[in-house]
Amino acid sequence: MTKTSFTRRHLLEIGTGITLVAAAGVIWRANERGVIGDGGNEPYLPWEIWNDPAHRGTPLALVAAGVLASNPHNTQPWIFRVGDGRIDILADTSRNLGTFDPYLREMHVGLGCAIENMVLAAAPNGYAVTVAPAAGSLLDIGGRNEPVLAATLHLSRADAPVDPLYDAIPKRHTNRNPYDLARGFPGDLLQDFAAAPHDEDVKLYLFRGGAAYETLGATIISATDEIVADHAMIEDSHRWFRDGPQEMARERSGLELDTAGLSPALLAVAKILPALPAEQSHGTWAKQTRDTHVPTAALLGLIAARDRYDRAQALAVGRLWQRIHLAAGAAGLAMHPLNQPVEMIDRERQLGAEPKAEARLAAVTGDEAWQPTFAFRGGYAIRDAAISARRSVETVTEIA
Ligand SMILES: Cc1cc2nc3c(=O)[nH]c(=O)nc-3n(C[C@H](O)[C@H](O)[C@H](O)COP(=O)(O)O)c2cc1C
């Protein structure tokens, strides 16, 4: 009897000990990743100091707006070389997505987004600006180690009117949460999108329903499943997933859990658990795409170019996307690129595989003269988006 009770007490103590050790392990792990405690606000400061008086009226004010642009996987693939009356925008090709973006097409679309923010910031800082894109084909950019000139902004002093989209720059965020389908998408905003100034080699498609909407939604889902089944693609994507605030404080780029569009409860659990391997994190993404992103999209859209691998056209596509996203944000609408079908077009081309993704998107537009290069959804989100990290102006600027 005494012995039994002794043993049980010991078992209880051992059990409690194991629980404590396990709990300590989770806390240690969480602490190591910086989940507990303050990872620091530094990676998010560029959103607050984007119109810092110290930069006002100088080319650095344009760079500060540029770094807040939409860009693939938050790779921030840019270098800004500031010279006399000019800013060269260079593609930092080392910050590539590998098989996820084998022709640096998305990288250049992201650079176009940065250019649009910079153009919007020119007038408020006393500049007139002209944009000179580098000519040629993305298919001819070989290496991934040297910066490649994408465009030059030529600046001159001027008193020009300020575009109202300028004020929306620090409020624009990619929103991966569910959208409220019942609230639809306002028609007047669609008209604003359609009227947005853009290059004549770029075309916008907007769908709120009907066969094209259904086909595009199905294409986004099937392309996501194909990406998840492609080991190289998800490993290349996974390299840009940051494992907690401490890693983010070091890198100030890439994707993090807070911006993944998880519910608050799931986010809290995900932050404490060990980081998921690429298969599982991308499996979760495919499930979100199938169950949430596509079914709650009040709007699905495409941006197409005459030639999706033309360098200047890729920038022009980014400029239009940035304007659309800023206009939506200013009107209280959420937006979210879902570019998986075009990522699969690139991948099939790289592998020399049958161009199935190309055929699926051609079925959406019904016009092979236009090559879709960017897909997105829009609507009223059920939750605000978290803001994503940015490297500082100083880190990404070279003075020529
Ligand atoms: C060319 C391009 C492709 C993108 N593709 C996707 C995508 O397929 N899925 C997604 O969730 N976000 C996508 N994004 C959004 C970026 O991940 C996002 O802009 C980046 O993480 C920075 O976050 P922010 O937009 O909130 O500033 C894309 C952005 C660009 C410019």
The ligand as a MOL file (V3000), in Angstrom:
LIG
                    3D

  0  0  0     0  0            999 V3000
M  V30 BEGIN CTAB
M  V30 COUNTS 31 33 0 0 0
M  V30 BEGIN ATOM
M  V30 1 C 4.5790 39.9040 -59.3460 0
M  V30 2 C 3.9460 39.6120 -58.0090 0
M  V30 3 C 3.4040 38.3600 -57.7680 0
M  V30 4 C 2.7970 38.0720 -56.5430 0
M  V30 5 N 2.2300 36.8410 -56.3580 0
M  V30 6 C 1.6000 36.5700 -55.2050 0
M  V30 7 C 0.9050 35.3390 -55.0410 0
M  V30 8 O 0.8280 34.5250 -55.9710 0
M  V30 9 N 0.3080 35.0910 -53.8440 0
M  V30 10 C 0.3490 36.0080 -52.8200 0
M  V30 11 O -0.1970 35.7320 -51.7590 0
M  V30 12 N 0.9710 37.2020 -52.9630 0
M  V30 13 C 1.5930 37.5010 -54.1250 0
M  V30 14 N 2.1770 38.7230 -54.3060 0
M  V30 15 C 2.1280 39.7150 -53.2090 0
M  V30 16 C 3.4500 39.7910 -52.4690 0
M  V30 17 O 3.7160 38.5970 -51.7710 0
M  V30 18 C 3.4440 41.0000 -51.5320 0
M  V30 19 O 3.3370 42.1670 -52.3140 0
M  V30 20 C 4.6920 41.0770 -50.6780 0
M  V30 21 O 4.7620 39.9980 -49.7810 0
M  V30 22 C 4.7610 42.3720 -49.8750 0
M  V30 23 O 3.6210 42.5070 -49.0790 0
M  V30 24 P 2.6620 43.7790 -49.2240 0
M  V30 25 O 2.0430 43.7190 -50.5870 0
M  V30 26 O 1.6440 43.6160 -48.1330 0
M  V30 27 O 3.4850 45.0300 -49.0590 0
M  V30 28 C 2.7600 39.0640 -55.5250 0
M  V30 29 C 3.2740 40.3360 -55.7910 0
M  V30 30 C 3.8470 40.6230 -57.0160 0
M  V30 31 C 4.3600 42.0100 -57.3010 0
M  V30 END ATOM
M  V30 BEGIN BOND
M  V30 1 1 1 2
M  V30 2 1 2 3
M  V30 3 2 2 30
M  V30 4 2 3 4
M  V30 5 1 4 5
M  V30 6 1 4 28
M  V30 7 2 5 6
M  V30 8 1 6 7
M  V30 9 1 6 13
M  V30 10 2 7 8
M  V30 11 1 7 9
M  V30 12 1 9 10
M  V30 13 2 10 11
M  V30 14 1 10 12
M  V30 15 2 12 13
M  V30 16 1 13 14
M  V30 17 1 14 15
M  V30 18 1 14 28
M  V30 19 1 15 16
M  V30 20 1 16 17
M  V30 21 1 16 18
M  V30 22 1 18 19
M  V30 23 1 18 20
M  V30 24 1 20 21
M  V30 25 1 20 22
M  V30 26 1 22 23
M  V30 27 1 23 24
M  V30 28 2 24 25
M  V30 29 1 24 26
M  V30 30 1 24 27
M  V30 31 2 28 29
M  V30 32 1 29 30
M  V30 33 1 30 31
M  V30 END BOND
M  V30 END CTAB
M  END
